[in-house]
Amino acid sequence: MEETTTTQILGILVLVLLLAKVCGSIAKRLGQPSVLGELLAGVILGVSWLNIVDPHVSVLHFLSELGVMILLFEIGLETDLKQLLKVGGSSFVVACVGVALPFMLGYLVCSWLGYPSLVSIVAGATLTATSVGITARVLSDLNRLSAPESQIILGAAVIDDIIGLVILAVIKKLTSGEEVTSLLVVQTTASAFGFLLLTLTLGSLLLPPVVNWIERSRFAGTPTLMAMICVMGLAWAADGAGSAMIIGAFAAGLLLRKTEAAHAIEHGVAQLGQFFVPIFFVCVGASVDVSVLNPFNPSNLATLRIGGLLILAAIVGKFLCGYSLFWFKGRKDVIGIGMIPRGEVGLIFAQSGLDTQVFDTGLFSAATIMVMVTTFVAPPLLRLRFPPLPDEGPHEQQGIESLVN
Amino acid sequence: MEETTTTQILGILVLVLLLAKVCGSIAKRLGQPSVLGELLAGVILGVSWLNIVDPHVSVLHFLSELGVMILLFEIGLETDLKQLLKVGGSSFVVACVGVALPFMLGYLVCSWLGYPSLVSIVAGATLTATSVGITARVLSDLNRLSAPESQIILGAAVIDDIIGLVILAVIKKLTSGEEVTSLLVVQTTASAFGFLLLTLTLGSLLLPPVVNWIERSRFAGTPTLMAMICVMGLAWAADGAGSAMIIGAFAAGLLLRKTEAAHAIEHGVAQLGQFFVPIFFVCVGASVDVSVLNPFNPSNLATLRIGGLLILAAIVGKFLCGYSLFWFKGRKDVIGIGMIPRGEVGLIFAQSGLDTQVFDTGLFSAATIMVMVTTFVAPPLLRLRFPPLPDEGPHEQQGIESLVN
């Protein structure tokens, strides 16, 4: 499958974009966030059913990764850094509790089931990281990105992605049998958080004047290109610094928001997003195998039992973390629900558990079930507790759409 | 190099887009088409010098192919099919003469140098196909796309791409030692031309009403996505029908021009073009090795002699084909010059000659030199004989740019 030709990929992409659009529109018509439809399109095209989309093919993998970067960039462009910092303390608490609770619950569940300590630790870790991509997209679909609850969720999801990186680094050491020193933990944490702080500080000073200068100079007319260079450049730097690529892309959005070209960039990158972003969600959907959910297959029963317990740990752990903000006057339940989807990050953990042979295929499948259910349950739940706001402003076509629906 | 990670590709793409923009701007400032700068950026980043960009890496290869498809789509969107058909006869004559003359001259040169007949045929074939991508981009850079000369060149370049496909199919049979029947030639020709005719006929009837219906329905708000699905779908179909992918993309542009969404599509796809198109030209530049041009390396002398003769055949052959339109009152020299660049199509022929061991590395390098020189000589020559028109209309920023330059 790796030797895929350009023609084959073209055919696959046509199916991906077409089915994503159709399923997304149906989801929207049923009052659901359209991302739910795109994920289902992935399930149809992926390993579960038609087996047309293999997210491991290098070209698809890259397009999908660029898709989530562009999504996070767009979210960053719509996010006011000052407002994000204002709720920074709350986000931090939600992130920490939202990592600790599911981790402990997952560890306890697996210990209780008789798994050895290392396996239980890795299983617990799989429950920790919220998928900022799915959460942000759902909040955007619901037109709720600027609500304080959304800002807290977004900040917390970014922070717990960084915590997730640290945990992943520690797990890798653990599974390779190496000793985990506190120095390693401190170093990894410092470089992962340090990148974001350094980028935002330096970038706030340097990027706006440079971009404004370019906009006014004879290099004008290419805000989209300029934005893509910033997105990919910061994503590349983030990865090099030991942080995550999507964190770099998010930072690029936060920074470019303050430039004169922000409006042109927002419009231009949105066009790229129409092409790239659905590829990401379809690939996430394509990589989960729903056949392990079939209860009529007796060999699935043990997996389903572990999976069910992990789902419980995953949902309860994240849901309760919203209530750790006892001083917050807004919707604590919305924050908890917003943190539930695990998506691609959970899959990365599960895959790494399988690769290092810490997980057997049963536990791997159970982790996959957990990712699947939390991913698919969060959009409708969030919609139920946090109903969409009507569109305002110049988005005429979307305005018509919301009247039709 | 095939095992390139997402991070590496991000870094490469940042360099590609940045250098393409800088070199393109410099070329423009020197009064040259900006595509010349992008090709040079490729030479700097490619096998000739820094060796950072390897166009054979699957992700880069795909992005670059999608880039030339988007370019041809944009050109198709700006092309009036009726006007193109009006000059269709002239285009056809130019294409046929422009294939026959360079082929014969190349064959004679190689026979005279003592190469066997099969080798001379393949070498002649390498000279036949004009790069419609480079030609169209130069004419667009010069703001001359709607001139009758440009329409004739465009039509001829599309037709000779199709003839090139037929020749390639014949050559493949020849080099594999199989018998070439006239049935094979007729079949290949029919399927290659048939696809274009069928697509344009059926598409003219079906596509505009479907697209207009989608635009007015609740699926609205995604003209860019819809256009990309059409581009990739028709490119995929073209390849399957034995035609070229860029022909399918060009046909998509011709067809969508007549829809109500044409303006929104043009604007949206232009944003994708800013990202994808430079990748194509940088990859073309990156795949030529300018070190074979060094005359101080004695081992290059024989190659340079053959290369020089091939260049002569390539330029004279295409230049004269403009004069085959003896009834045409416009600029015959412009048409001849517009047909000169060989670009990626010539490289495909040369590569296939090398792969089938018909070419030795000397002849392969000579063919590469021919491609390189015709590619790099055409933009400034065309600019000299066909000076750019000033921009008009709402493109304010470009207007300012042309005043600055």
Interface residues (C-beta under 8 A of the other chain):
Chain A: T4 T6 T7 I9 L10 G11 L13 V14 L17 L18 K21 S25 R29 S58 V59 H61 F62 E65 R218 F219 A220 G221 T222 T224 L225 M228 I229 M232 G233 A235 W236 D239 G240 M245 H267 G268 V269 Q271 L272 Q274 F275 P278 Q397 Q398 I400 E401 V404 N405
Chain B: T4 T6 T7 I9 L10 G11 L13 V14 L17 L18 K21 S25 R29 S58 V59 H61 F62 E65 R218 F219 A220 G221 T222 T224 L225 M228 I229 M232 G233 A235 W236 D239 G240 M245 H267 G268 V269 Q271 L272 Q274 F275 P278 Q397 Q398 I400 E401 V404 N405
